[in-house]
Amino acid sequence: MSVDEKNKEFFDLVNELARRKKTNRIAQFYPDEGPLRRELYQPHLKFFKAGADVNIKAFMGGNRTGKTEGVGAYELTLHATGEYPSWWEGARFKYAPVIWISGKTTTKTRDTLQRKMLGELHSLGTGMLPGDKVDRKNMTMKSGTTGAVDTCYVEHVSGTKAVIKFKAYAEERQAFESDEVDIIWLDEEPTPGVFGECVTRTISTDRTRAAGHVLCTFTPLEGMSEVVLGFMPDGRMPGSDGMYFGNRFVIFATWDDVPHLTKEERDRLWNEIPVYQREARTKGVPQLGSGAIYPIDEEDVSVDDFEIPIWWPRAYGLDVGWNWTAAPWAAYDKESDVLYIYSTYKRGKAEPVVHAQSIKARGDWIPGTIDPNSAGSSQLDGKKVLDEYMNLLGEIYKADNAVEAGILKVWNMLSTGKLKVFKSCRPWFDEFRLYRRNERGQIVKNNDHLMDSTRYLCMMFHKIARTMPDEDDDFMPAMAVNSGRSAVTGY
């Protein structure tokens, strides 16, 4: 063999290896060894595994956490081909499934999801799907959008072909009305109508087929939307292992969960992200954007719990109702001029006497302030709630319920570090994240009871707060109910 023939053989081999690597991208993900080994991607593995137990999953990840390629495209490729790695613990499809893949618009679906799955049209197979599995001849294209694939077919180990259809939320709910679908991947947050229709499409009535699956992968930039709340009942945040409830699973992925992001990349991305979006874009944590009433990082508000000195004045706010009754307790450090919310109570569908017992258990000497609008409402038998709580709790005062003035006061205290909240007060933080205005500037009256009672508390604290009385002291009310006089403590 001549030198030229040997050189040609060598270069042909190099080119073939490069081609195989380029058209078998899936093999690069989650290996046993190396800097990108799967043990370093725990949220991703937990998301995959959850599919064995639930049919609806959400992976809420920050930017560049691999949610689109490393989660959605990876799992969909396994289902489309039926070729699962030995370590796989998630759902398995023994037959060739019908799959929908959707983004917000046809253009975005083409430029992101189609490219992640198939690669460029002139180089099919350079995406997550191995090139030798894609049926190039029978692929159909969408009309009206250049280069957008409508349907493609993938060889499955069963000997038949999986069907993949690319869709867009912009096509609206009607485009998602169809027969049964085995797997639907929604990348970027869907509208409630589209999401609901997709869930319906995967409810199988064919006993020969497995129950369908809906996979959501997105950065929650819309905040506590209807879809997000569907994965986080009452605003509860999942822990590091994710959260199961009913037939659903949700997990967050942060920049700290992905070793492929270097410090330089993180610093550059951080500086490019608007302040109010940093929690969402770095941690996958739902944020409220410009609609947030208190657009402040939770970490700037929360403090580690500590023992409250007995000489600090205390008080609580109270918001009552049949669905929810809620109260935060606060103590004031006069030296630092900081008010600390150290305890919360929140319970629904209980008699006033039940709530009163729990409130008094935190210190029956602590005065409270209640929504004055309670005077005209009833919970069960038509009695005025304010009167009932006055009788049950004793030292309880009508709050200053000037809404915007109260919000401004709380905002000023939060932004200047004059209001802090113990980390153990999780219900307070759950509502804090939800508290927002709608597109008309109106406060969204949903899951806001602790926020309302915090407003009452901040407006009234220095008028009603008291220190813990000595055992020999006579009990003295902080202020007369209707007098408006300052508290005897002088605050």
Solvent accessible surface area in square Angstrom, and as a share of the most:
residue,aa,sasa,rsa
1,M,148,0.66
2,S,57,0.37
3,V,110,0.63
4,D,111,0.58
5,E,97,0.43
6,K,114,0.48
7,N,71,0.36
8,K,133,0.56
9,E,100,0.45
10,F,118,0.49
11,F,119,0.50
12,D,69,0.35
13,L,104,0.51
14,V,65,0.37
15,N,94,0.48
16,E,54,0.24
17,L,102,0.51
18,A,58,0.45
19,R,126,0.46
20,R,139,0.51
21,K,128,0.54
22,K,120,0.51
23,T,24,0.14
24,N,63,0.32
25,R,78,0.29
26,I,28,0.14
27,A,66,0.52
28,Q,69,0.31
29,F,44,0.18
30,Y,11,0.04
31,P,47,0.29
32,D,94,0.49
33,E,134,0.60
34,G,32,0.31
35,P,108,0.68
36,L,80,0.40
37,R,75,0.27
38,R,54,0.20
39,E,103,0.46
40,L,61,0.30
41,Y,15,0.06
42,Q,78,0.35
43,P,11,0.07
44,H,2,0.01
45,L,35,0.17
46,K,56,0.24
47,F,0,0.00
48,F,3,0.01
49,K,98,0.42
50,A,0,0.00
51,G,4,0.04
52,A,62,0.48
53,D,102,0.53
54,V,5,0.03
55,N,30,0.15
56,I,14,0.07
57,K,0,0.00
58,A,0,0.00
59,F,0,0.00
60,M,0,0.00
61,G,0,0.00
62,G,0,0.00
63,N,37,0.19
64,R,107,0.39
65,T,0,0.00
66,G,24,0.23
67,K,27,0.12
68,T,22,0.13
69,E,30,0.14
70,G,4,0.04
71,V,0,0.00
72,G,0,0.00
73,A,0,0.00
74,Y,7,0.03
75,E,1,0.00
76,L,0,0.00
77,T,1,0.01
78,L,4,0.02
79,H,2,0.01
80,A,0,0.00
81,T,4,0.02
82,G,12,0.12
83,E,79,0.36
84,Y,36,0.14
85,P,34,0.21
86,S,121,0.78
87,W,55,0.19
88,W,10,0.03
89,E,108,0.48
90,G,8,0.08
91,A,12,0.09
92,R,122,0.45
93,F,6,0.02
94,K,182,0.77
95,Y,52,0.20
96,A,16,0.12
97,P,0,0.00
98,V,45,0.26
99,I,0,0.00
100,W,6,0.02
101,I,0,0.00
102,S,0,0.00
103,G,2,0.02
104,K,71,0.30
105,T,52,0.30
106,T,29,0.17
107,T,64,0.37
108,K,99,0.42
109,T,3,0.02
110,R,61,0.22
111,D,66,0.34
112,T,48,0.28
113,L,3,0.01
114,Q,8,0.03
115,R,106,0.39
116,K,48,0.20
117,M,0,0.00
118,L,0,0.00
119,G,6,0.05
120,E,80,0.36
121,L,69,0.35
122,H,166,0.74
123,S,31,0.20
124,L,20,0.10
125,G,0,0.00
126,T,26,0.15
127,G,3,0.03
128,M,0,0.00
129,L,0,0.00
130,P,15,0.10
131,G,7,0.06
132,D,114,0.59
133,K,42,0.18
134,V,11,0.06
135,D,18,0.09
136,R,129,0.47
137,K,192,0.81
138,N,87,0.44
139,M,29,0.13
140,T,64,0.37
141,M,92,0.41
142,K,41,0.17
143,S,114,0.73
144,G,88,0.84
145,T,28,0.17
146,T,123,0.71
147,G,21,0.20
148,A,3,0.02
149,V,1,0.00
150,D,36,0.18
151,T,10,0.06
152,C,0,0.00
153,Y,62,0.23
154,V,0,0.00
155,E,83,0.37
156,H,9,0.04
157,V,89,0.51
158,S,57,0.37
159,G,70,0.67
160,T,83,0.48
161,K,90,0.38
162,A,0,0.00
163,V,38,0.22
164,I,0,0.00
165,K,62,0.26
166,F,3,0.01
167,K,20,0.09
168,A,0,0.00
169,Y,14,0.05
170,A,67,0.52
171,E,64,0.29
172,E,110,0.49
173,R,122,0.45
174,Q,121,0.54
175,A,30,0.24
176,F,0,0.00
177,E,94,0.42
178,S,58,0.38
179,D,120,0.62
180,E,63,0.28
181,V,7,0.04
182,D,6,0.03
183,I,0,0.00
184,I,0,0.00
185,W,0,0.00
186,L,0,0.00
187,D,7,0.04
188,E,60,0.27
189,E,18,0.08
190,P,5,0.03
191,T,68,0.40
192,P,64,0.40
193,G,27,0.26
194,V,2,0.01
195,F,15,0.06
196,G,30,0.29
197,E,11,0.05
198,C,0,0.00
199,V,29,0.17
200,T,66,0.38
201,R,42,0.15
202,T,11,0.06
203,I,112,0.57
204,S,38,0.25
205,T,117,0.68
206,D,56,0.29
207,R,237,0.87
208,T,117,0.68
209,R,78,0.29
210,A,46,0.36
211,A,55,0.43
212,G,4,0.04
213,H,13,0.06
214,V,0,0.00
215,L,1,0.00
216,C,0,0.00
217,T,0,0.00
218,F,2,0.01
219,T,16,0.09
220,P,0,0.00
221,L,59,0.29
222,E,110,0.49
223,G,0,0.00
224,M,1,0.00
225,S,27,0.18
226,E,125,0.56
227,V,5,0.03
228,V,0,0.00
229,L,41,0.20
230,G,27,0.26
231,F,0,0.00
232,M,0,0.00
233,P,39,0.25
234,D,78,0.40
235,G,0,0.00
236,R,106,0.39
237,M,50,0.22
238,P,15,0.09
239,G,51,0.49
240,S,98,0.63
241,D,94,0.49
242,G,14,0.14
243,M,30,0.13
244,Y,108,0.41
245,F,49,0.20
246,G,82,0.79
247,N,68,0.35
248,R,55,0.20
249,F,1,0.00
250,V,0,0.00
251,I,1,0.01
252,F,30,0.12
253,A,0,0.00
254,T,34,0.20
255,W,18,0.06
256,D,118,0.61
257,D,42,0.22
258,V,1,0.00
259,P,61,0.39
260,H,67,0.30
261,L,7,0.03
262,T,68,0.39
263,K,142,0.60
264,E,127,0.57
265,E,48,0.21
266,R,61,0.22
267,D,67,0.34
268,R,117,0.43
269,L,24,0.12
270,W,103,0.36
271,N,114,0.58
272,E,111,0.50
273,I,14,0.07
274,P,62,0.39
275,V,112,0.64
276,Y,91,0.34
277,Q,32,0.14
278,R,54,0.20
279,E,18,0.08
280,A,0,0.00
281,R,57,0.21
282,T,8,0.05
283,K,60,0.25
284,G,0,0.00
285,V,17,0.10
286,P,0,0.00
287,Q,32,0.14
288,L,22,0.11
289,G,12,0.11
290,S,111,0.72
291,G,22,0.21
292,A,21,0.16
293,I,16,0.08
294,Y,12,0.05
295,P,71,0.45
296,I,32,0.16
297,D,49,0.25
298,E,28,0.13
299,E,114,0.51
300,D,87,0.45
301,V,1,0.01
302,S,19,0.12
303,V,35,0.20
304,D,97,0.50
305,D,71,0.37
306,F,80,0.33
307,E,160,0.72
308,I,18,0.09
309,P,31,0.19
310,I,111,0.56
311,W,174,0.61
312,W,26,0.09
313,P,3,0.02
314,R,28,0.10
315,A,0,0.00
316,Y,6,0.02
317,G,0,0.00
318,L,0,0.00
319,D,12,0.06
320,V,24,0.14
321,G,21,0.20
322,W,97,0.34
323,N,94,0.48
324,W,81,0.28
325,T,0,0.00
326,A,0,0.00
327,A,0,0.00
328,P,0,0.00
329,W,0,0.00
330,A,0,0.00
331,A,0,0.00
332,Y,19,0.07
333,D,21,0.11
334,K,131,0.56
335,E,173,0.77
336,S,50,0.32
337,D,66,0.34
338,V,16,0.09
339,L,5,0.03
340,Y,31,0.12
341,I,0,0.00
342,Y,33,0.13
343,S,24,0.16
344,T,20,0.12
345,Y,21,0.08
346,K,49,0.21
347,R,113,0.41
348,G,22,0.21
349,K,131,0.55
350,A,7,0.05
351,E,77,0.34
352,P,4,0.03
353,V,70,0.40
354,V,43,0.25
355,H,0,0.00
356,A,2,0.02
357,Q,118,0.52
358,S,32,0.20
359,I,3,0.01
360,K,87,0.37
361,A,86,0.67
362,R,87,0.32
363,G,17,0.16
364,D,100,0.52
365,W,30,0.10
366,I,7,0.03
367,P,0,0.00
368,G,0,0.00
369,T,0,0.00
370,I,0,0.00
371,D,19,0.10
372,P,37,0.23
373,N,101,0.52
374,S,6,0.04
375,A,33,0.26
376,G,74,0.71
377,S,51,0.33
378,S,64,0.41
379,Q,28,0.13
380,L,92,0.46
381,D,106,0.55
382,G,56,0.54
383,K,108,0.46
384,K,117,0.50
385,V,3,0.02
386,L,10,0.05
387,D,77,0.40
388,E,39,0.17
389,Y,0,0.00
390,M,49,0.22
391,N,126,0.65
392,L,53,0.26
393,L,20,0.10
394,G,48,0.47
395,E,16,0.07
396,I,0,0.00
397,Y,5,0.02
398,K,85,0.36
399,A,9,0.07
400,D,57,0.29
401,N,39,0.20
402,A,47,0.37
403,V,57,0.33
404,E,100,0.45
405,A,50,0.39
406,G,0,0.00
407,I,11,0.06
408,L,102,0.51
409,K,75,0.32
410,V,1,0.01
411,W,83,0.29
412,N,70,0.36
413,M,29,0.13
414,L,8,0.04
415,S,60,0.39
416,T,90,0.52
417,G,24,0.23
418,K,72,0.30
419,L,1,0.01
420,K,44,0.19
421,V,0,0.00
422,F,9,0.04
423,K,95,0.40
424,S,70,0.45
425,C,3,0.02
426,R,99,0.36
427,P,54,0.34
428,W,0,0.00
429,F,1,0.00
430,D,19,0.10
431,E,1,0.00
432,F,14,0.06
433,R,21,0.08
434,L,5,0.02
435,Y,5,0.02
436,R,45,0.16
437,R,72,0.26
438,N,43,0.22
439,E,153,0.69
440,R,163,0.59
441,G,38,0.36
442,Q,98,0.43
443,I,32,0.16
444,V,33,0.19
445,K,132,0.56
446,N,78,0.40
447,N,21,0.11
448,D,5,0.03
449,H,39,0.17
450,L,0,0.00
451,M,4,0.02
452,D,9,0.05
453,S,0,0.00
454,T,2,0.01
455,R,9,0.03
456,Y,5,0.02
457,L,0,0.00
458,C,3,0.02
459,M,38,0.17
460,M,10,0.04
461,F,2,0.01
462,H,71,0.32
463,K,87,0.37
464,I,0,0.00
465,A,0,0.00
466,R,16,0.06
467,T,47,0.27
468,M,81,0.36
469,P,42,0.26
470,D,98,0.51
471,E,178,0.80
472,D,138,0.72
473,D,80,0.42
474,D,130,0.67
475,F,112,0.47
476,M,108,0.48
477,P,73,0.46
478,A,1,0.01
479,M,14,0.06
480,A,37,0.29
481,V,52,0.30
482,N,126,0.65
483,S,47,0.30
484,G,56,0.54
485,R,152,0.56
486,S,83,0.54
487,A,5,0.04
488,V,85,0.49
489,T,43,0.25
490,G,63,0.60
491,Y,61,0.23
